[in-house]
Amino acid sequence: MLGQKNTVYVFHHIPKCGGTSLKMVLNKWFITIKDYRIGWTGMNYPEKVDIGSLRSCHCLCGHFEFDGYYLHQRYPEVFMSDRYRVITFVRDPLQIKLSLFRYEKMHNQSVAETIEERLFMLPNYLSKRFPATLDNYRDVIDRYYFVGILEEKEISLNVLASMMGKPFEPLPWLNKSYDNASGNENSEYVSQEVLTRFKEENLLDYQVYAYCREKFKRLCSCEAERSI
């Protein structure tokens, strides 16, 4: 097992899960190496990073969100060598979709006129960012060194800092498209009927999210015992 000084971290930035804010913290801890798609449309990606040349002072960051550019395709070695530790954050699937809608509207990139229309476009948005299926989502999530929960952002960041051996930094709130401190969209205008249908059509996302929360709870318990 490699020591901490040889470890290279990789941040899998899932859109609308607090990643822009987290990068501000990562910028204080590491030299961040960005590998994001250029522009809103198309597959305009920069040249691949030579991750073999990265050192423990670096952290590779990117969305890795489309087929051919998924993290396991673009940099398969990050899941094959214990030199790399992959981290990410997730969020309630409904909140992701609400945030996407408002973010697109703010930037005049909306692909839907109403929230309800946007909610039912591209089902299982979260699980497709990994990607994961009903058959393999546990195995896929288990490959990640750390999966934080946006709704528990301060606890998540505190645990992550401890695991990395870094000083705790409060999570700034950037790129926000919501109106309250919890990070949740105002969803009172989503009817119970729409919510029920959304959960049925995004069953995989909710299973992925529940499993991430379950793992995070266990991780917090382990970290608490280790600090005693």
C-alpha positions in Angstrom: 0.0 0.0 0.0 1.4 3.4 -1.0 1.9 6.1 1.6 0.0 9.3 1.7 3.0 11.2 0.2 2.7 9.2 -3.0 -1.1 9.4 -3.4 -2.7 11.3 -6.3 -6.3 12.3 -5.8 -8.9 12.5 -8.6 -12.1 14.6 -8.1 -15.0 13.2 -10.2 -17.1 16.4 -10.3 -20.7 15.4 -10.8 -22.6 18.5 -12.0 -24.9 20.3 -9.5 -23.5 18.4 -6.5 -21.4 21.2 -4.9 -18.3 20.6 -7.0 -17.6 24.2 -7.9 -17.5 25.0 -4.2 -15.4 22.0 -3.4 -12.8 22.9 -6.0 -12.2 26.1 -4.0 -11.2 24.0 -1.1 -9.2 21.6 -3.2 -7.3 24.6 -4.6 -6.1 25.3 -1.1 -5.0 21.7 -0.6 -3.5 20.9 -4.0 -2.5 22.1 -7.4 -5.7 21.3 -9.2 -5.4 20.0 -12.8 -8.6 20.6 -14.7 -9.9 18.3 -17.4 -13.3 19.6 -18.3 -15.2 19.6 -21.6 -15.0 23.0 -23.3 -18.3 24.8 -23.9 -21.9 23.8 -23.4 -22.4 21.5 -26.4 -20.3 19.0 -28.3 -17.5 16.8 -27.2 -14.7 19.4 -27.2 -12.3 18.0 -24.6 -8.7 19.0 -24.0 -5.8 16.6 -24.5 -5.7 13.9 -21.8 -3.6 14.6 -18.8 -0.5 12.5 -18.4 -1.6 11.4 -14.9 1.5 9.3 -14.5 3.4 12.5 -14.2 1.2 13.8 -11.4 2.4 13.9 -7.8 0.8 14.1 -4.4 0.6 17.9 -4.7 -1.8 17.5 -7.6 -5.5 16.8 -7.8 -7.1 15.9 -11.2 -10.6 17.4 -11.6 -13.3 16.8 -14.3 -16.9 15.9 -15.0 -16.0 12.8 -17.1 -19.7 12.8 -18.0 -20.2 11.2 -21.5 -19.5 7.8 -23.1 -16.0 7.7 -24.4 -15.0 10.2 -21.7 -16.2 8.5 -18.5 -13.6 8.4 -15.8 -13.1 4.7 -16.2 -12.6 5.1 -19.9 -10.4 8.2 -20.0 -8.2 7.3 -17.1 -8.8 3.5 -16.4 -5.6 3.4 -14.2 -7.3 5.5 -11.4 -9.4 2.4 -10.6 -6.7 -0.1 -11.1 -3.8 1.3 -9.0 -3.8 2.2 -5.3 -1.6 5.2 -6.3 -4.9 7.0 -7.1 -7.8 7.8 -4.8 -11.0 9.0 -6.5 -13.4 11.2 -4.6 -16.8 12.6 -5.5 -20.0 14.2 -4.0 -23.6 13.3 -4.6 -26.9 14.9 -3.9 -30.6 14.0 -3.7 -31.7 13.2 -7.4 -34.6 15.6 -7.3 -32.4 18.4 -6.1 -30.0 17.8 -8.9 -32.7 18.1 -11.5 -34.2 21.2 -9.9 -30.7 22.8 -9.7 -30.0 21.9 -13.4 -33.2 23.6 -14.5 -32.5 26.8 -12.7 -28.8 26.9 -13.6 -29.7 26.4 -17.3 -32.3 29.2 -17.1 -29.7 31.5 -15.4 -27.3 31.0 -18.3 -29.8 31.0 -21.1 -29.2 27.4 -21.9 -32.5 26.0 -21.0 -33.6 22.8 -22.8 -37.1 22.9 -21.1 -39.8 25.5 -20.5 -41.1 24.1 -17.2 -39.6 22.4 -14.2 -41.9 19.4 -14.7 -40.7 19.0 -18.3 -37.0 19.1 -17.2 -37.6 16.6 -14.4 -38.6 13.9 -16.8 -35.8 14.5 -19.3 -32.8 12.2 -19.1 -33.9 10.0 -16.3 -31.4 8.6 -13.8 -29.1 11.5 -14.4 -26.9 10.8 -11.4 -26.2 7.1 -12.1 -25.3 7.9 -15.7 -22.5 10.2 -14.6 -20.6 7.2 -13.1 -22.1 5.3 -15.1 -23.9 2.6 -13.0 -26.7 0.1 -13.5 -29.0 -1.8 -11.2 -26.7 -4.8 -11.5 -23.4 -3.0 -10.7 -24.0 0.2 -8.8 -22.6 -1.0 -5.5 -19.4 -2.3 -7.2 -19.1 1.0 -9.0 -19.5 3.2 -5.9 -17.2 0.9 -3.9 -14.3 1.9 -6.3 -14.4 5.4 -4.9 -12.2 6.3 -2.0 -14.7 8.9 -0.7 -18.2 9.8 -1.6 -19.5 12.9 0.2 -23.1 14.0 0.6 -24.0 17.6 -0.3 -26.8 17.7 2.2 -24.2 17.0 4.9 -21.5 19.2 3.3 -19.7 20.3 6.5 -19.5 16.8 8.0 -18.5 15.4 4.6 -15.7 18.0 4.2 -14.5 17.4 7.8 -14.3 13.7 7.2 -12.6 14.2 3.8 -10.0 16.6 5.3 -9.3 14.0 8.1 -8.8 11.2 5.6 -6.5 13.3 3.4 -4.5 14.7 6.4 -5.5 18.2 5.4 -6.7 21.1 7.6 -10.4 21.6 7.6 -11.7 24.4 5.4 -15.4 25.5 5.4 -17.1 24.9 2.1 -17.8 28.2 0.3 -21.1 28.4 -1.5 -20.4 29.2 -5.1 -22.3 28.7 -8.4 -25.5 28.3 -6.3 -28.9 28.1 -8.0 -30.9 27.6 -4.9 -32.3 29.9 -2.2 -31.6 28.3 1.2 -28.6 27.3 3.3 -29.3 23.6 3.1 -28.4 23.6 -0.6 -31.9 22.3 -1.5 -34.0 23.8 -4.2 -37.4 25.1 -3.2 -39.5 22.1 -4.2 -42.8 23.0 -2.7 -44.2 23.6 -6.1 -43.5 20.0 -7.1 -46.7 18.1 -6.5 -46.8 14.8 -4.7 -48.0 13.2 -7.9 -45.0 14.6 -9.9 -42.7 13.6 -7.1 -44.0 10.0 -7.0 -43.7 9.7 -10.7 -40.2 11.1 -10.6 -39.0 8.6 -8.0 -40.5 5.8 -10.0 -38.8 6.8 -13.2 -35.5 7.5 -11.4 -35.4 4.4 -9.2 -31.7 3.7 -10.0 -30.7 7.2 -9.0 -32.4 6.8 -5.6 -30.8 3.5 -5.1 -27.4 4.9 -5.9 -28.0 7.9 -3.6 -29.2 5.7 -0.7 -26.2 3.4 -1.0 -23.9 6.5 -1.0 -25.6 7.7 2.1 -25.3 4.3 3.7 -21.6 4.1 3.0 -21.1 7.6 4.2 -22.8 6.8 7.5 -20.5 3.8 8.0 -17.5 5.9 7.2 -18.4 8.6 9.7 -18.8 5.9 12.4 -15.3 4.5 11.5 -13.7 7.9 11.6 -15.4 8.7 15.0 -14.0 5.4 16.4 -10.6 6.2 15.0 -10.5 9.6 16.7 -11.3 8.2 20.1 
